Amino acid sequence: MKVPFYDAKPYDRPFFVKHGEGQGIEYLFHEFRLSAETAASAAGSEAICAFVNDTLDHACLGRLAASGVRLVALRCAGFNQVDLKAAAALGIRVVRVPAYSPHAVAEHAVALLLTLNRKIHRAYNRVREHNFSLNGLVGFDLHGRTAGLIGTGKIGKLTAQILKGFGMEVLLFDLYPDETWAAEQGFAYAPVEELLRRSDVVSLHTPLTPETHYLVNARTLAMMKENAYLINTSRGGLIDTGALIEALKQKKLGGVALDVYEIEEGVFFEDLSHDVLQDDDLARLLGFPNVLVTSHQGFLTEEALSEIARVTTENLVRLAKGEEMLPGTVVNPAN
């Protein structure tokens, strides 16, 4: 089975080639993204493989269906880039990789916190220029401080356990709390308003849904403790970027670390070092000395990439054999 593979990067290919070999799956790697304009490249294929910044709207899905596509295999956990109603109506199943490596993202969230707090990124740049001054590099002990985690899925739980290891008090908020797990770990759930008021560090670990869109906005930012840190390794749309910029300009926050951004299309995963950045909000964020941004790399470990390739390939093999998809991977069954 030949499977068009969109938004391909050099770090993707070895893992998917390895898992596809001997399974009858041949990936056709395309560096361009999938959209209504590029959907014709899937002609004659039963399935395609897409990523977070591909645009699978009604127009794109309609052209995929007309080309014979019956399965969209997302090599990510999120699926907000897909019009699920349109996919179901067109007879296209959508599958994802729900849990490739929660450790990878949890560890990256903590790495961002440590880097932001101890100004490692700024110190690194100074020393490379032979500037060994310590001025402006003061952080604080995480031990004894309070961390507030919004979202307690697998990644949120692992992050909570890591921060507990630093000796932090951990507060939790989730629309569907796991009280049994929290009690076993010595954590407590709290209303989101209380969490924001008490936390020295607020870390986001919830999916992007209509209920969580702009969860962090002018109102909730005003509730946060003065000089608190905000960490987001989940989805960019959880934060109202304009409101965040205003809070930073007013020196309301101590710092912000983002691995995701509200509008990643055309920026994240790309080399724009020789271009002028057209996103004014992102350019403004990068201009703040207390803002740290990484380019959606929380998933980027060998273990995570291997698991993403394994699960995706297995579902494609099952499609070819007429078998059921892997349990827990189906986002929507086709009509």
N, C-alpha and C positions, 0 to 999 in steps of 0.2 A: 504494500500500500504506500503510495506517494502522498506525503503530508506537507503542504506549504507551511512554513514556519516563519512568522513575521517578527519584525524588530529584532532580528538575530544579532547577537554580540559574540565576540571571540570567546568569552568565558562560558557561553551557553553550549557551543557546538560540541566540544569533546565529550561532555556528559550525555548529550542526546544521541550522538553517533554511537557511543559505547553501548547504550541501552537499546538502541534500535537494531544493532547488528544481530543477526541470527533470529530476529523476531519478525522479519518480513516488513519492517517499517523503514522507509527511506524518507528522511526529512529533506525538504527543499528549502534551504535557508535563504530568506530574503531580508536584507538590511532595512528596507522600507517598512513603514507601519501599515497595518490593515485599516482600510476605510472604504467607504462607498466607491471612491475613485480607484482604489487598487484591488477591489474584490474580484475583478475579472481574472486575476492571476491564480485564482483557486479553481478555475474551470477544469472539470473532469476529476476533482478530488472529492472523496466522501467525507473527509475531515480536514480541519485546519488547526494550527496551534497558534494561540495569541497570547499577548502579554498585557500589562496594566495600562499602557498608553495607546493601545489599539482602540479604534472607535467602532464598536459593533452596534450601531444604531439601526433603526428600522430599514433605512435605505441600504446599508451595507448587508444586513442579514437577508434582505430580499434578493440581492444579487448573488449572495452565497447560495441560497436555496435554489435559485434558478440555475446555478452551475452544478447542482447535484450534491452540495454539502449537507450532511446529515448530523454532523457532530462538531461542536466548537470545544476544543480542549484548551482551557486556560492554564498556563503554567504559573499560576499565582493563586493566592487564597481569595482575594477580593474579586467581586464581579459587578461592581457598580458601573463599569464601562460597557455593560451589555444590556440591551433592551430585552429583558427576559420575556415579557408578554409577547413581543413580536417574534422572538425565537420560538416560543411554544406554538404560536399560531402558524408559523411557517414549517413546523415539523422538525426543528433543529434542537437537538439536545445540547445542553451546556454542562460541562464537567470542569472541575477545578482541582487544585491540590490544597486541601484544607489545612494541613499541618505538616509542612516540609521540614522545618526545624525551629520550633519555638525558642530553643536555646540561642540560636543565632541572633534573632531579633532582640530578645531580652538582654543578651550580653552587649549588643550594640547600644541599646538604650542606656545601659549603665556606663559604657565607655564614653558616650556623649556627655553624660552627667559629670563624670570624673574629669574629662577634658575641659568642659566649660567651667567647672568649679575651681580647678587648679590652674586654669589658663595655660594648659599644655600647648595648645596651638600657637598662642602668642609667644610663649617662651621659646618654642622650637624655631619660629621665624627670627626672633631676636638673636639667638645664639649663632645661627647660620650667618648672621651679619656681624659676628663678634661683639654683640652687645650683651653683656652679662649682668646688666642691672636687674634687680628684683622689683623695682618700683611698678606698682599697678598689677602685681601678680598675686595678691593676697586672696586666698580662698577661705573656706571654713571646714571644720571637721564635720563629716557626715554623721559620725557617731553622736547619738543623742538628739539628732534633728528628726523632723517628721516628714515622711514621704507620703503623698496622696496619689493613689493609682486609680485611674478611671478606666474600668474594664478589667474583669478578672477571668478572662479565658486562659488558655494555656500560656500565652506569652505574659499576660499580666501576673499570673500566679508565679511564674518563674522569676519575673522581675522583683516581685514582692519578697521572695525567698532570698534573692541575692542581696537586696537592700537590708533585709533583716540581719544578714551576715555582717554588715557594716555597723550594726548596733543602732539602726534607725527604728523609730516607731513608725508603723505602717498603717495608714488609713485606706479604706477601700470604698469604691462606689461602683455599683453595677445594677442595671435594670433587673437583672436576674441573679441575685446574689447566691453564692455557694456558702451558706452559713456553716455547714458541717466542716468544710475544708478550712474556713477562716478560724473557727474555734480550735481546730487541731493545731493550727500554725501559730495561734496567739495573736491573730489580726482582728480588726474590728471594722465592720461596715459603718458608714456614716452618711448622712444626707450630703449631696454634692456641695451645698452651700457651706456646711461645716468643714468639709474636707478642704475646700479652697481657702477658707479663713485660717485654718490651722497649719497648713502644709508649707514647709520650706522648699519642697520640691514637688511639682505636680507632673505626673507622667501619664500620657494618653495611650490606652491599649484597647480601644473599642473600635468595632467596624464602622464604616460610614453608612448611615441609613438616614432616612428623612428625619428621624427623631434625634440623631446625633449631629446632623449638619450644623456647622457653626456652634457647636457646643461651647467652644471658647469664643466669646464675643465681648463687646464693650461692658455689658452688665456683669458677666462672670469674671472678666479680668479685674474689674473694680473690687471684687470680693477677695482677690488673692492677697496674701500677706505681702507687705512691702519687701522688696528685694528677693522675692521667691524666684525659683527657676522653673521654667516650663519646658518639658521634653515631649516631642512627638515623633514616634516611630511607626505610627499606625496609618492614618490617611490624612492628606493635606486639608481636605474639606471639613475636618473637625474644627479648624481655626479660621476665624474671620481675619484675613490678612490685614485689611485696613485698620481694624480695631487693634490688632497686635502692634502695628507700626505706631499708632497713636499712644499706646501704653508705653512703648519703648521710648518714644520722644519725651514723654512726661516722666521718664525715669521711674516708672511704677515697678518694673521687673528688674530682678538682679541679672537675669540672663535667659536666653532662649536657645535651645538646641533642636534642630529639625532635621530629620532624615526624609521627610516628605513635605510636599508643598502643594498648595491649592491648585495650581495650574502647571503641571509638570510637562505637558505636551510640548515637544519641540525644544526642550531645555534639558531635563534630566536624562541621563544615559548618553548625552551627546557631547562632543568636544566643540565648545564655542570659544575657545581661547583666542581665536583670531577674528572674532566677530564682535559687534556691539550688542550687548544684552538688551533685548527689546522690552522685557518685562520690567516696568518701572518699580513695581512693588518688591520684586525679588532683588533688584539692584539696590533698593533702599534698605532692605533687610541685611544684605551683605555688607552694607556700609556701617552698621552698628558694631562697635568693638566687643559688645557682649552678646553677639549672635553667632552661633556656630551652625553651619549647614553642611550636611553630606547629601550625596545625590542618590537617595533611595537604595542604599547599599546594606541595609540591615540584614537582608537575606543572603548576602554574598559570602557564604562559606562552602567549603567542599562538600560537607555533609548535606547542606540544604540543596545545593545544585544537583547532587546525585539523587536525592529523594524526589525532587521535582521531576527530573528526567525519568526516573523509575515509574512513578505513579502515572505520569502522562502517557508514557509508552505502553504501560499495561492496559490502560483504558482503550488505547487505539488498537491494540492486539485483540482485546475483547470485542470491539466493534467489528473487526474483520471476521471474527469467529461467530458473530451473532450472539454473544454472551452478554450478561448483565454487567454494567459498569461496577467498578470497585465501590464497596459500601462507603457512604459518607461523602462521595465526590460529586454526586449529581446535584446540580443547582436547580434545574428544571427538567422534568420529563417532557418530551415532545408530545403534542396532541396526536 
